[in-house]
């Protein structure tokens, strides 16, 4: 392993550690080589998110995203340590680097402030920003049937992004970002008024949470198609999201007041329970 690649993996480990992501526990369950590869994928995804969500002007963000897209197209020649680690990981595992192009498309949509008329439009966005992560992660996982597993990994990513949208609803509205489809708002007699949703907003949020749970349960059909450690990693990474969606479905008013989050002790508890259940089923 070259010094640049080793530096890239070290940087990825640092980024994941500092992120305090709920995915960290799950990723740590993988064997060392696969774990480092997934850390690198996460770290690059985080870099893309940070560009889109950062303080730069819109055109500067778009320029940075374009530059990163170009560098990924010739990643083997990159002198960026993190991209060197990505290139190394893709040589060892079947990681579909083209999925980063979808992620960049989604980031550009966020920068441009795209709104969504129908759920199908939002689904396409979710497949870009999170289904892509599902496909990239699947490249790191071990599975005997990638053809069957890939659409499920994509669906699981959609579910987690829908959960993120509901969790961050109030913050996004304050920032001028509206993700809920216009057709859903109209269906429940709702409209966005500044940072609030007027109308039958609790029914709307409960509906959205139940729909996300449906996507999550469909996506979790991926688990039996994975090797034991990859399956446990997925269960650990999704457990808190399932609890979050169940809470929003039961108490939608909470998501309308502030960002919804689980306390650290509860996250740990649901992860442990999911791992015990998964180990028994293996």
N, C-alpha and C positions, 0 to 999 in steps of 0.2 A: 504494500500500500504506500503510495507516495505521501510526502509530507503535506502536500496541499489537500489531498483527500482526507487524511487523518485530521487536519485542521478543520475541514468542513464538517466531519462527523462530530468533532468536539464542540463546534459552534452549534450544531443541531441539538446536541444533548443539553447545552446551556440554555438554548431558547425554550426547549420543552420544559425543562426544570423550572425556569422563571415564569413560564406562562400560567402555572397553576391550573392547567387544563384538566377537565374531568377525564380526558382520554389518557392521562399520564399513567394511571394505575394499570389500565388495560394494556398499553404498549409495553410496559415493563414485564408483562407475563410472557412475552415472546422470547425465543432464543436470541442470543446476543447479536448475531448477524442480521436477522430479520428486524430486531428491535432498532438497531442503528439505522437501517434502511427506512423504517417507518418514521423514526425521528427526523430524518432528512426530509422526507415528504412533508411532514407536519411543519417543519421549520420554513420550508419554501412557501407553503400555503400561507403561513403566518406572515411572511414578508409581503406577499401579494395583498393580503387583507390590510396590512399596515399602510401600504401605499394608498389603497382605496379609502381607508378611514382616516388618513392623516390630515395634517393642517395645510398641505400645499394647495395652490389654486388648481382648479379643475384641469386646465390644459397641461400643467406640470405633472399631475397625476397620470393623465393619459399618456404623456410622453414616457414616463417611467415604466408604465405597463407595456407600452410598445417596445421599449428597449429590452425589457425582460423577456418578452415574447421572442424577439430576434435572437437573444442570447441562448434561449432554450432550443431554438432551431439548430444551433451549432454547439450544443452543450459539451461535446467532446473536446472542443477547443477553448472552453471557458477557463479563465484564470481565477474566477470567483471560487473560493474554497467550498462554499455550500453547493454550488452547481457542480463542482467536481465530485462531491460526495453523491449527488443525485445521479450523475453519469455512472459512477462506480456501482451504485445500488441497482441501476437499470441493467447493468451488465451481469449482475449476479442473480437477479430475480426478474420475472416477466412484468415489470412495471410499465404501464402504458403512458409514456411521457406525453403523448398527445392530449391526455386528459388535463394537463396543465393549461392547454389552450382553452379548454372549456372554462376552467377556473378563471382565467384572465378575461374571458368574455363576460362572465358574471361580475367580476370586479369592475369592468368598464360600465356595465349596466348600472351598478351602484353609483359610480362617479357621475354618470349622466343623469341620474335621478329618474330612471324608468319606472313607470307605474304599470299596473297589471289589470287588464279588463276582465279576463276570465281566469278560472283556476288553471286551465291548460297553459296560459301564459306564465303564471307563477310556477307551475311545475317545471317548465323549461328552464326558468331561472334557477330553481332549486337543483335541477340536474347539473347545471353548469357549476354552481358554487359548492355543492355538497355531494351530488351523485358522482362528480369527478373524484372527490376524495375517497368515496367508496370504491371506485374502480382502481384508483392508485393503491389503496390499502390492500385490495384483493391481490394485486400483483406481488405484495410482500407475503401474504398468507399462503398456506399450503392447502390445496384442494385437488381432489381427483377429477373434478368436472368444472373447469373454468367457464365453459359455455353456459352451463346452468346457473353457476354462481354469479356471473357478472350482472345480469339484470336485477338480481336480488340485492347485491351490494349497492347498485345504483338507487334502488327503491329505499334502502335503509338510509342512504345519504339524504334523500328527499325528506324522509321522516324527521331526521335530526335537524335539517334546516327549517322545516315548518315549526319545530319546537323552538328553535332559536328566534324565529320571527315572533312567536307568541310571547316568549320570555322577555324579549327586548321591545315589546310593542310601544310602551310609553316613551322610552328613550328615542326610538326611531321617529316617532311622530314629532317629538320636540326638535329633532334634527331635520325635519322636513321629508322624511322617508316614509312612504306608505306602501306596504307590501300586500295587504289584504286585497283580494280581487274586488273590483268595483261591482261585479255581478253579485258577489256575496253580500256586500254592503247593502245593495238595493233589495236583495231577497229578504233581509231582516229589517228593512226600513231604516237603515243607518246612513250616516254621512260623517265624513271627517271634518271637524271644525277646529282648526289649529292643532293643538296637541291632544284633542279629545275626540271620542267617537260618540256622536249623538244617536239616539234611537235605542232599539232593543239590542244594545251592545253586549249584554251578558249572554243572551241566546246566541249571538254571533260568535263570541269567543268559545262558548261551550261546543258549538258546531265545529269550529276550526280545530279545537283540541281533539275531538272525537275522530275527525278525519285524519289528523296526524297520527293518532294511535292506530288507525287502520293501516296506514302506510308502514308504521313501525312493526306491527305484527306480521305484515306481509314480508317485510325486509328481513325479519329475524328467521325466516325459513332458510336463510343463508347458513345459519349456525351448524346444522347437521351435515353440511357439505364441506366443512372445514376440518383440519386436523385438530386434535384436542386443545393444544395451546392457543392456536388462532381462534378457536371457538370461544374459549374462556376470555380471551382478549376482547372479542366483540361483545360478549355479555357484560363484561366490566365497563366497556366504553358506553354502552347504551342504557345501563340500569337506571342511572340518575335521570336520563331523559324521559324514560317511561314514567317514573314517579312524578316528574315535573308536569308532564302532559295530563296524568290522572288528576293532579291537584288543580290544574287550570280548568279541566273539564268539570270538576266538582265545585270549584270556587272561582268562576271567571272574573268576578269583581276584583280579585287580587291583581290580575294581569292588567286590569284597566286603571288601577291606582298607581302601580309602581312596577319596576322590574321584578319578576318573580325569580327567586333562587331558593335552593335548599341549603340548610345549614350544613356545615362540614360533617358533623356527626351523622346526619341522616344520609348524606352521600356515601359515607363509609359503610353505613349499615346496609343500604340497598345493594351496594357493590358486593359486599360479603355474602349476602343472601343469594344474589344472582350466581356467584361463583360456586357456592355450595350446591345450589340446584343444578347448575351445569355439570359439576363434577359427578354428581349422582347419576345424571342422565347419560354420561359418557360411557 
